[in-house]
Amino acid sequence: MSDSEEKSEDDWPYLIFSSGGEKFAVESSSVKEIVRNNTIYPVPFAPAYVKGIINCYSSPVAAVDWSLFLGREEQVKRKETIFLVLKDCEDIALLVSNIEEFKYTAEVTRQLFPQSEDHGCFSGTISWGDSMVPLLDLKTATEKIRGDLENS
């Protein structure tokens, strides 16, 4: 494939990250950029999983702790802050613990969940090493985050 050709959705790699001691995957085409060590400014009356806002090119972006969003325990000690700024919802960034790896479609087995069932913020799983990693459904997650922010 030449550089000028458009990549299909299946050609994009998956970004595997950790948060709260667990591994998760997201299609890398959904991530606008990875930002490190940005200052978090607290915001009153926000849901507990919204740690505050970060400044991203002079625009406020909600810093969402992914572990807290899922109802897991907060990871207090962090060497650095890593944010995944989302492409289609540039006002939300996921605060994660570590970027683990990028894996191309040919390197993983993807298993999608049936669309007729509610799987929360996950659309399926991908294989990573000897384990299966949950694949985020960012549309569902960001709708819930926006709804919680509007109601807080």
N, C-alpha and C positions, 0 to 999 in steps of 0.2 A: 504494500500500500504506500502510495507516495504521500509526502507531507501535506500536499494540497487537498488530498481526499478527506472527506468528512468521516470521522470515526463513528461507528455504530455504538449503541449503548453497550453491547456485549464486548466491545474491544477495550473498554475502560477498565483499569485495575480497581480492585477493592482496597480500601484503606482499613487496616486492622489496627484497632487501638485498645488500650486498657483503661478502665475506670473502676475504681473501688475494688481492685483485685480480680476483675472479670474482663474477658475479652469480648469485643464487639466488632462488627464490620459495617462499613457504609460504602456505597458506590462512590469512588473518588470523584466522579463527575458532579456529584452533589456538593462538593466542598470547594468553596471559592479560594480559600487560602488557609494556611496554618500559621497562627500567630503565637509567639512565645513571649512570656514574661511581660505581659501588658498589665498595667495597674487596674485593679478592680475597684470601682467607686460604688459603695453601698447605696442601695435604694430602699427607702422606707416602704412598708406595707406591701412588699412583693412576696410571692410564695417563697418558702424556705429554700427551695432548690435554685432560685435565682439569686446568685451571690452578689449581684450588682450589675453595673454596666461597664463596658470597656469603650475606649475611644478608638474607633477604626476609621481612619481617614476623615476625621472631624465629624463622624456620625456615631451616635450612641448605639451600642449593640448589647443586648441582654446576655449576660454570662450565665449560662445554665449548667449547673453541676449535674452531669449525666447520672451519676450514682444516686444522688438525692432525688432526682426526677423519677427514677425507678423505685424509690422507696427504700433504697439500701442505705447503709451507714455512710456518713461523711468521711472522706479520707482527709484527715487533718494535716498531716505532714506531706508537703510537696517540695521537691527540689526546685521546681519551676512550674509556672502556669503555662499550659498548652491549650489553645482554643482552636476549634474547627469552625471557621466562619462559613456558614452555609450559603450556597449559591442562590437558590430561589427564594430565600428568606433572609436577606442580608442584615436583618435586625436581630438575629439570634446567632449565638456562638456556643458550641458545646465545650465545656471545661472538662478536659480528660486528663488522665494520669500520664499516659505515654503513647507515642506512636510506635506500634510494633513492626508493621511491615506493609508493603504494597504487594498484592498478588493479582496477576492477570487471570482473566476468565479461564484460559486454558490450564491454569495451574490449580484450580479449585473445582469442587463439585458443588453446584448450587442447588438447593432444594427449596422451592417456594411453597409457602403455606396456601391452602385453598382460600380463595377470596371470599367465599361464602361464610367463613368463620371469622370471628373477631380474635385477633392475636395481639391486640394492644399496639405497641409501637414497633412491632417486628413483622417483616414480610416473609421471612424464611431463615435459612441457615446456609453457611458455606463451610467447606472443609478447610482446616488450617492445621497442618501437622496431623496429629492423631485425634484431634478434637473437632467438634462442630461449633462454629461461632455464630451467634445470632446476628442476622442482617437487619439493620434498622429500616423502618418505614418512616422516613423523615416527614412525609406529608402528614401522617397521623400524629406524630410527635409534635410538630410545630403547630398544628391546629389546637392541640391540647394546651401547649405552652401559651399561645396567644389568648385562648379562652381564659386560662387561669390569670393571666396578666390583666385582662380586661375586667375580671371579676374581683380583683384584689384592691 
